[in-house]
Amino acid sequence: MSQNREKPTWDKIVAITGIIGLIIGSILSGFSLYEISQNQSESARLQEQSNNLTEQANNLTQASLQLQNMTSNFNPIIIDYMITANLHDVYYGNGSNSGNGKMLDDDGSLNMSLVVITPHASIISFVDIPLNFTAMNPNGSNDTLIDPNNAEETYASIFPYLPLVPGGNNYYGYPVEAFVQPGVSQINFTMPISASFVLNPLLTNNTIMLGVPIGSINIALSMLDVQARSNSLWDFTAPLLVNFNSYYGENFQNFNGTIIIG
């Protein structure tokens, strides 16, 4: 009788063990499926991240190529940042008589500051030496510095500020040049000016004129691209200004005349 009672107990143990095995197997299978799912998600994330990095690298490469093209193929330019042409102050008594007026001889300087933007190394040089000067056409009123009846006697010579070399009885100046590197450069030139003009006889001893033009200086520059072996021409114009003070050497507090600003 006792053997019959033990058999069902053993069967229960076997059954329970099988159920426990199934449960453990199910749990392990669940962990395996979860791990596979996580690995697939991580792989997809890494693939997406790789794709994004590849796209960013392609964009940077494209931008670099565009920047390289921009910096190596743009058209060069010369900007006249500052150009001033001035004579020293003149006064009524420092000239010599010339007909009805006074002939004034004066010196000054042309100062140029240029900004050059170029993709290649270049050489900047002056085309015409001496520079071309055009006298103004006076209107004959008393606020004009130049005598309208002797305007043809107005002239100015502008030579480069480099050592001059003799040529017969004359002196010829070497053209001023400057070498610029690729990119943005600022270059400066200084040239002496020698000018002469006949003072307007209508001016009185009670006149002061500041920054009055007597003509204009025409500047022609050549820009040689050393790498491309191409040449471009640039033209600039600057007025030649002079200050006239009829009270030169006098006490300005006693001045009761006219001040004209050009």
C-alpha positions in Angstrom: 0.0 0.0 0.0 2.9 2.3 0.8 4.4 1.9 -2.7 1.1 3.0 -4.3 1.1 6.1 -2.2 4.8 7.1 -3.2 4.3 6.8 -7.0 2.0 9.8 -7.2 4.4 11.8 -5.1 7.3 11.2 -7.5 5.1 12.0 -10.5 4.3 15.3 -8.9 8.0 16.0 -8.3 8.7 15.3 -12.0 5.8 17.5 -13.1 6.8 20.3 -10.9 10.4 20.1 -12.1 9.2 20.2 -15.7 7.1 23.3 -15.0 10.0 25.0 -13.3 12.2 24.1 -16.3 9.6 25.6 -18.7 9.4 28.8 -16.6 13.1 29.1 -16.4 13.4 28.5 -20.2 10.7 31.0 -20.9 12.5 33.6 -18.8 15.9 32.9 -20.4 14.2 33.1 -23.8 12.7 36.4 -22.9 16.1 37.7 -21.8 17.6 36.5 -25.1 14.9 38.2 -27.1 15.3 41.4 -25.1 19.1 41.3 -25.6 18.7 40.7 -29.3 16.2 43.6 -29.5 18.6 45.9 -27.6 21.5 44.9 -29.8 19.4 45.6 -32.9 18.4 49.0 -31.5 22.0 49.9 -30.6 23.2 48.8 -34.0 20.5 50.9 -35.7 21.5 53.9 -33.5 25.2 53.5 -34.3 24.4 53.2 -38.0 22.3 56.4 -37.9 25.1 58.1 -36.0 27.6 57.0 -38.5 25.4 58.2 -41.4 25.1 61.6 -39.7 28.9 61.9 -39.2 29.4 60.9 -42.8 27.0 63.6 -43.9 28.7 66.2 -41.7 32.1 65.3 -43.1 30.7 65.6 -46.7 29.2 69.0 -45.9 32.5 70.2 -44.4 34.4 69.0 -47.4 32.0 70.8 -49.7 32.3 74.0 -47.7 36.1 73.7 -47.7 36.1 73.3 -51.5 33.8 76.3 -51.9 35.9 78.4 -49.6 39.1 77.4 -51.5 37.4 78.3 -54.8 36.4 81.6 -53.4 39.8 82.5 -52.1 41.7 81.4 -55.2 39.5 82.7 -58.0 37.9 86.0 -56.9 38.7 89.1 -58.9 41.4 91.3 -57.3 40.5 94.9 -56.2 42.4 98.0 -55.1 40.6 100.4 -52.7 41.7 104.0 -52.4 41.5 104.0 -48.6 43.1 107.5 -48.4 44.6 109.8 -51.0 45.6 113.4 -50.1 47.5 115.9 -52.2 48.4 119.1 -50.4 50.7 122.1 -50.9 52.3 124.0 -48.1 50.5 127.1 -46.9 51.0 130.1 -49.1 50.4 133.8 -48.4 50.0 136.9 -50.5 53.5 138.2 -50.0 55.6 135.2 -50.9 55.0 135.3 -54.6 56.7 137.1 -57.5 54.9 139.6 -59.7 53.5 138.2 -62.9 51.4 140.6 -64.9 48.5 141.7 -62.7 48.9 138.9 -60.2 51.6 137.1 -58.2 53.2 133.9 -59.3 53.4 131.4 -56.4 55.8 128.5 -56.3 55.1 125.9 -53.7 55.9 122.4 -52.7 53.9 119.7 -51.1 53.3 115.9 -51.1 51.0 113.3 -52.4 50.2 110.6 -49.8 48.4 107.4 -50.8 47.1 104.6 -48.7 45.7 101.7 -50.7 44.0 98.5 -49.6 44.7 95.6 -52.0 42.6 92.4 -52.0 44.0 89.7 -54.2 44.0 85.8 -54.4 47.6 85.7 -55.7 50.8 87.5 -55.0 50.9 90.7 -57.1 53.0 93.8 -57.9 51.5 97.3 -57.8 53.2 99.9 -59.8 52.5 103.4 -61.3 51.9 103.6 -65.0 52.6 107.2 -65.8 55.7 109.0 -64.3 55.4 111.9 -63.6 51.7 111.7 -62.6 49.3 113.7 -64.8 48.0 117.0 -63.4 44.9 118.8 -64.7 44.5 122.5 -63.7 41.1 123.7 -62.6 39.1 126.2 -64.7 38.7 129.3 -62.5 35.5 131.2 -62.7 37.0 134.7 -62.2 35.3 135.5 -58.9 37.2 136.7 -55.9 36.7 133.3 -54.2 38.9 131.6 -56.8 42.5 131.2 -55.8 43.9 131.0 -59.4 43.9 134.0 -61.7 41.4 133.2 -64.5 43.5 135.2 -67.0 46.6 133.2 -66.3 45.2 129.8 -65.6 47.4 128.2 -68.3 50.4 129.0 -66.1 49.2 126.6 -63.4 51.1 123.3 -63.3 52.2 120.7 -60.9 54.9 118.0 -61.2 54.6 114.8 -59.1 57.5 112.3 -59.2 57.9 109.1 -57.2 59.6 109.3 -53.9 62.5 107.1 -54.9 66.0 107.9 -55.9 66.2 109.7 -59.2 68.6 108.8 -61.9 70.1 111.3 -64.4 69.2 111.2 -68.0 70.9 113.8 -70.1 69.9 117.2 -68.7 66.8 115.8 -67.0 66.1 113.5 -64.2 63.8 110.5 -64.5 62.3 108.7 -61.6 61.9 105.0 -61.3 58.2 103.9 -61.1 57.2 103.2 -57.5 56.3 99.6 -56.9 55.0 97.4 -54.1 54.8 93.7 -53.7 51.7 92.3 -52.0 51.0 88.8 -50.6 47.7 86.9 -51.3 44.9 88.2 -49.1 44.4 91.7 -47.8 47.3 94.2 -47.7 47.7 97.9 -47.1 50.4 99.8 -49.0 51.5 103.4 -48.8 53.1 105.7 -51.2 54.5 109.2 -50.8 55.6 111.5 -53.6 56.8 115.1 -53.6 54.8 117.8 -55.5 56.2 121.0 -57.0 53.5 123.4 -58.2 53.2 126.9 -59.6 50.2 129.2 -60.2 49.3 132.8 -60.5 47.3 134.2 -57.6 43.9 135.7 -58.3 44.4 139.5 -58.2 40.8 139.9 -56.9 41.8 138.4 -53.6 42.3 141.0 -50.9 44.6 141.1 -48.0 41.7 140.1 -45.7 41.2 136.7 -47.1 42.0 133.2 -45.8 41.2 130.2 -48.0 41.4 126.7 -46.5 41.6 123.5 -48.6 41.1 125.2 -51.9 41.8 123.1 -55.0 43.9 124.3 -57.9 43.5 121.2 -60.0 43.4 117.4 -59.8 46.0 114.6 -59.9 45.2 111.6 -62.1 46.8 108.4 -60.8 47.1 105.3 -63.0 48.2 102.0 -61.4 49.1 98.6 -62.8 48.4 95.4 -60.9 50.4 92.4 -62.1 49.1 89.0 -60.9 52.4 87.1 -60.5 50.7 83.6 -60.5 48.2 84.1 -63.3 50.5 86.5 -65.3 47.5 88.8 -65.8 47.6 92.6 -65.6 44.8 95.0 -64.6 44.8 98.9 -64.7 43.3 101.1 -62.0 42.6 104.9 -62.1 42.2 107.3 -59.2 41.8 111.0 -59.0 42.7 113.3 -56.1 42.3 117.1 -55.8 45.4 119.2 -55.2 44.6 121.4 -52.2 46.3 124.5 -50.9 45.8 126.9 -47.9 46.1 130.6 -48.6 46.6 133.0 -45.7 46.9 136.6 -46.5 47.5 137.3 -42.8 50.6 135.1 -42.7 52.9 136.1 -39.8 50.2 138.5 -38.5 48.2 138.3 -35.3 45.1 136.3 -36.2 43.1 138.1 -33.5 43.2 141.2 -35.7 41.8 139.4 -38.7 38.4 140.8 -39.8 38.2 139.5 -43.3 36.7 136.5 -45.1 37.5 132.8 -44.5 36.7 130.6 -47.5 36.7 126.8 -47.0 37.1 124.9 -50.3 
